């Protein structure tokens, strides 16, 4: 009888142990060591891949602490200026001539959304000098057309509405900025080339990524260089010597010393004085502020658009100044420095997941090779 009771107890204990283990397996979550660590722990524990190594579509999250130079930089807005500083800057801006009146119509939301080649042709032909310059540029090696075109409508057929409109905007802006010194002339030429490369990159990348309002997006990239043109007009000649070759953060520091505000803020004030749409001015202003603005916890629809515009502007500058000669092998998710620290975080928006693939595509690489070859021939 004692053996029988002991056997029963042993069976019961074994059954209870099996039941307990099964219950724990059902209640306990599946654990993955990387998933349980914080974002900062993951980023600090993840080594930076070598430049030639294969990388995923979206790299690991960057460290949360910005570089010291970026952390120490105080971005000023017009409301941060003292009265005398503000008045001096606004007075200097008044000295920059207005572009043709037709620029306002060209940039109006209605025109951007609905105008076709006929409407664009009519608008540009009202500015004969602009029309001649646009056709000259369209037929230059930069755009690689296989046969010459003689009208704005034909230009749209071969290059697309967005590209031709951006060329028109560039030449209308050129009417407001006339370099007076050789140093200024060199800076202007670099800015024009950078804006042309950046806007064309934006046209092609926004299409590849299927972002909304692609025409408005690439035009905003062009307008983002208005502040740089303003700086080239207002900075002392000595400050312009190596200005465009500096990184965006270093340039902003120099601009605030000389003009009280950075180029992006000055450009926004100028566009307001020209009477451009307030919503457009705000979008353009926000592009330059990506330098110092971390993404919000809840990204807006504008976040990927601003990130792409900022990226195209910086790449346009690097390519125009010879700091880069190609985008082959370039991965924006590995490009982390003072100028791109916050940009790198903005680029992690799911809408930009295919950005490295878009940059590496044959279409973008061939177009860029043509632009760089054309730029070299026409410089």
C-alpha positions in Angstrom: 0.0 0.0 0.0 2.9 2.4 0.8 4.5 1.7 -2.6 1.2 2.3 -4.3 0.8 5.7 -2.6 4.3 6.7 -3.4 3.8 5.8 -7.1 0.6 7.9 -7.2 2.4 10.9 -5.7 5.3 10.6 -8.1 2.9 10.5 -11.1 1.0 13.5 -9.7 4.2 15.6 -9.2 5.5 14.8 -12.7 2.2 15.8 -14.2 2.2 19.1 -12.2 5.7 19.9 -13.4 4.7 19.3 -17.1 1.6 21.5 -16.7 3.7 24.3 -15.0 6.3 24.3 -17.9 3.6 24.5 -20.5 1.8 27.3 -18.7 5.1 29.3 -18.5 5.7 28.7 -22.2 2.3 30.1 -23.0 2.5 33.2 -20.8 6.2 34.2 -21.4 6.7 36.4 -24.5 9.2 35.4 -27.2 12.3 37.3 -26.4 14.7 38.7 -28.9 17.8 40.3 -27.5 18.1 43.2 -30.0 14.3 43.9 -29.7 14.6 44.3 -26.0 17.3 47.0 -26.1 16.7 50.7 -26.3 17.4 52.6 -29.5 20.4 54.2 -28.0 21.8 50.8 -26.9 21.2 49.3 -30.3 22.9 52.2 -32.2 25.9 52.3 -29.8 26.4 48.5 -30.1 26.1 48.4 -33.9 29.4 49.0 -35.6 29.5 51.4 -38.6 29.8 49.3 -41.8 32.8 49.9 -44.0 32.1 52.1 -47.0 32.4 49.2 -49.4 30.2 46.8 -47.4 26.7 45.8 -48.3 24.1 47.7 -46.4 20.3 47.2 -45.8 17.7 49.5 -47.3 17.5 51.3 -43.9 20.6 51.3 -41.6 20.5 51.1 -37.8 19.3 54.2 -36.0 22.0 56.8 -35.4 23.2 57.7 -31.9 20.9 60.2 -30.2 23.7 62.7 -29.3 24.5 65.2 -32.1 28.1 66.2 -32.9 29.4 68.9 -30.5 29.6 71.6 -33.2 25.9 71.0 -34.1 24.8 70.8 -30.5 26.5 74.1 -29.7 25.1 75.9 -32.7 22.1 78.3 -32.1 20.0 78.7 -35.2 18.6 82.2 -35.2 15.2 83.4 -36.6 14.3 86.9 -37.5 12.4 87.3 -34.2 15.6 86.5 -32.3 17.3 89.6 -33.7 17.6 92.9 -31.9 15.8 95.9 -33.5 18.9 97.4 -35.0 20.1 94.1 -36.4 16.7 93.4 -37.9 16.5 96.8 -39.5 20.0 96.6 -41.0 19.3 93.2 -42.5 15.9 94.2 -43.9 17.5 97.3 -45.4 20.2 95.2 -47.1 17.5 92.9 -48.5 15.7 95.8 -50.1 18.8 96.4 -52.2 18.3 93.1 -54.1 16.1 93.7 -57.2 12.8 91.9 -57.7 12.7 89.2 -60.3 10.2 89.5 -63.2 6.5 89.7 -62.1 5.8 86.5 -64.1 7.7 84.5 -61.4 4.8 84.9 -59.0 2.4 83.4 -61.6 4.9 80.6 -62.4 5.1 79.7 -58.7 1.4 80.0 -57.9 -0.2 76.7 -56.7 -2.8 76.9 -59.5 -0.1 77.1 -62.2 2.1 74.4 -60.7 -0.9 72.1 -60.4 -2.7 72.6 -63.7 -0.5 74.4 -66.3 0.7 72.5 -69.3 3.3 73.2 -72.0 1.1 75.7 -73.8 0.5 77.8 -70.7 4.2 77.6 -69.8 5.2 78.6 -73.3 2.9 81.6 -73.2 4.2 82.8 -69.8 7.8 82.4 -70.7 7.5 84.0 -74.2 6.2 87.1 -72.4 9.8 87.4 -71.1 11.8 87.2 -74.4 15.3 87.3 -72.7 14.2 84.6 -70.3 12.8 82.5 -73.1 16.1 82.8 -75.1 18.2 81.8 -72.1 15.9 78.8 -71.3 16.1 77.5 -74.9 19.9 78.0 -74.8 20.1 76.0 -71.6 17.8 73.2 -72.8 20.0 72.7 -75.8 23.3 72.7 -73.8 25.1 69.4 -73.2 23.9 69.5 -69.5 20.6 67.9 -70.5 21.9 65.7 -73.3 19.1 66.1 -75.9 19.9 64.2 -79.1 18.4 66.9 -81.3 17.9 70.6 -80.9 14.6 72.1 -79.8 13.2 75.5 -80.8 10.3 76.0 -78.4 9.3 75.7 -74.8 6.6 73.2 -75.7 9.2 71.0 -77.5 11.4 71.3 -74.4 8.6 70.0 -72.2 8.2 67.1 -74.5 11.8 66.0 -74.2 12.7 67.1 -70.6 9.3 67.1 -68.8 7.3 70.0 -67.4 9.0 70.0 -64.0 12.6 70.3 -65.4 11.6 73.1 -67.8 9.7 75.0 -65.2 12.7 74.8 -62.9 15.0 76.2 -65.6 12.6 79.1 -66.1 12.6 79.8 -62.3 16.4 79.8 -62.3 16.7 82.4 -65.0 14.0 84.5 -63.5 15.9 84.5 -60.2 19.1 85.4 -62.1 17.5 88.7 -63.1 17.5 89.6 -59.4 21.1 88.6 -58.7 23.9 90.3 -60.6 27.4 89.7 -59.2 29.5 92.8 -59.0 32.9 91.2 -58.1 34.9 88.3 -59.4 34.6 86.5 -56.1 30.8 86.9 -56.2 30.7 85.7 -59.8 32.5 82.5 -58.8 30.1 81.9 -56.0 27.0 82.6 -58.2 28.2 80.1 -60.8 28.7 77.4 -58.2 25.2 78.1 -56.8 23.5 78.0 -60.2 25.2 74.7 -61.0 24.3 73.2 -57.6 20.7 74.3 -58.0 20.5 72.7 -61.5 21.9 69.4 -60.3 19.8 69.4 -57.1 16.5 70.1 -58.8 17.1 67.5 -61.5 18.0 64.9 -58.8 14.8 65.8 -57.0 12.7 65.5 -60.2 14.0 62.0 -60.7 14.1 60.7 -57.1 10.7 62.0 -56.2 9.3 60.2 -59.2 11.1 57.0 -58.3 9.9 57.2 -54.7 6.3 58.1 -55.9 6.1 61.1 -53.6 3.1 63.5 -54.0 3.3 66.9 -55.7 6.6 66.2 -57.5 6.6 69.4 -59.5 6.2 71.6 -56.4 8.9 69.6 -54.6 11.6 70.1 -57.2 10.8 73.8 -57.6 11.1 74.2 -53.8 14.7 72.8 -54.1 15.5 75.6 -56.6 14.0 78.2 -54.4 16.0 76.9 -51.5 19.1 78.4 -53.2 17.6 81.9 -53.1 19.1 82.3 -49.6 22.5 81.2 -50.9 22.2 83.7 -53.7 21.3 86.3 -51.2 24.4 85.4 -49.1 26.6 85.6 -52.2 25.3 89.2 -52.6 25.5 90.3 -49.0 28.6 88.6 -47.6 31.9 90.5 -47.6 34.2 89.4 -50.4 36.7 87.7 -47.9 33.9 85.6 -46.5 33.1 84.3 -49.9 36.5 82.9 -50.7 35.9 79.3 -49.6 32.3 79.7 -48.5 30.5 77.4 -50.9 33.1 74.6 -50.3 32.3 74.5 -46.6 29.8 72.2 -45.0 26.3 73.5 -44.4 26.8 73.9 -40.7 30.1 75.9 -41.2 28.4 78.1 -43.8 25.5 78.8 -41.5 27.9 79.8 -38.7 29.7 82.2 -41.0 26.4 83.6 -42.4 25.0 84.3 -39.0 28.2 86.2 -38.0 28.1 88.3 -41.2 24.4 88.7 -41.8 22.8 88.0 -38.4 20.8 85.1 -39.9 21.7 82.0 -42.0 21.1 82.0 -45.7 17.9 80.0 -45.5 16.3 82.5 -43.2 17.5 85.5 -45.3 16.2 83.8 -48.4 12.8 83.4 -46.8 12.6 87.1 -45.8 13.5 88.0 -49.4 10.8 85.8 -50.9 8.3 87.3 -48.5 9.3 90.8 -49.7 8.8 89.6 -53.3 5.3 88.6 -52.5 5.6 84.8 -53.1 2.9 82.6 -51.6 3.3 82.3 -47.8 2.8 78.5 -47.8 5.6 78.2 -50.4 8.0 80.4 -48.4 7.3 78.3 -45.3 8.1 75.0 -47.1 11.3 76.4 -48.5 12.4 77.8 -45.1 11.8 74.4 -43.5 14.2 72.7 -46.0 17.2 74.5 -44.6 16.1 74.0 -41.0 16.5 70.2 -41.4 20.1 70.9 -40.5 19.1 71.6 -36.9 15.7 70.0 -36.6 15.2 66.4 -35.3 12.2 64.5 -36.6 9.1 64.6 -34.5 7.8 61.5 -32.7 4.8 61.5 -35.1 6.3 62.3 -38.6 4.1 64.5 -40.8 3.5 64.1 -44.5 6.1 66.9 -45.0 8.9 65.0 -43.3 10.0 62.8 -46.2 9.6 65.7 -48.7 11.8 68.0 -46.6 14.4 65.3 -46.1 14.6 64.6 -49.9 14.9 68.3 -50.7 17.6 68.9 -48.2 19.5 65.8 -49.3 19.3 66.8 -53.0 20.5 70.4 -52.1 23.5 69.0 -50.2 24.4 66.5 -53.0 24.0 69.2 -55.6 26.5 71.4 -53.7 29.0 68.6 -53.3 28.8 67.6 -56.9 29.0 71.2 -58.2 32.1 72.0 -56.1 33.9 68.8 -57.0 33.7 67.3 -53.5 31.9 64.4 -55.1 32.1 63.4 -58.7 29.6 60.5 -58.8 26.9 59.0 -56.7 28.0 55.4 -57.4 28.2 53.5 -54.1 26.7 56.4 -52.2 24.4 55.4 -49.3 22.6 58.3 -47.6 22.0 56.1 -44.5 25.7 55.9 -43.9 26.3 59.6 -44.5 26.2 60.9 -40.9 28.1 64.1 -39.9 27.2 67.6 -38.6 25.5 68.5 -41.9 23.5 65.3 -42.1 23.0 64.2 -38.5 19.3 65.1 -38.3 18.7 64.4 -42.0 19.8 60.8 -41.4 17.0 60.5 -38.9 14.4 62.1 -41.2 15.4 59.7 -44.0 14.2 56.7 -42.0 10.6 57.6 -42.9 9.1 54.5 -44.5 8.3 56.5 -47.7 12.0 56.9 -48.3 13.0 53.3 -47.7 13.8 52.7 -51.3 16.0 55.9 -51.6 19.4 54.0 -51.8 17.9 51.9 -54.7 16.6 55.0 -56.4 20.0 56.7 -56.2 21.7 53.6 -57.6 19.2 53.2 -60.4 20.6 53.2 -64.0 18.3 56.2 -64.9 19.6 58.4 -62.1 23.2 57.4 -62.6 23.1 58.0 -66.4 21.3 61.3 -65.9 23.9 62.5 -63.4 26.8 61.4 -65.6 25.3 63.5 -68.4 24.8 66.5 -66.1 28.3 66.3 -64.7 29.8 66.0 -68.2 27.6 68.8 -69.5 28.5 71.0 -66.5 32.2 70.4 -67.1 31.9 71.3 -70.8 29.9 74.5 -70.2 31.8 75.8 -67.2 
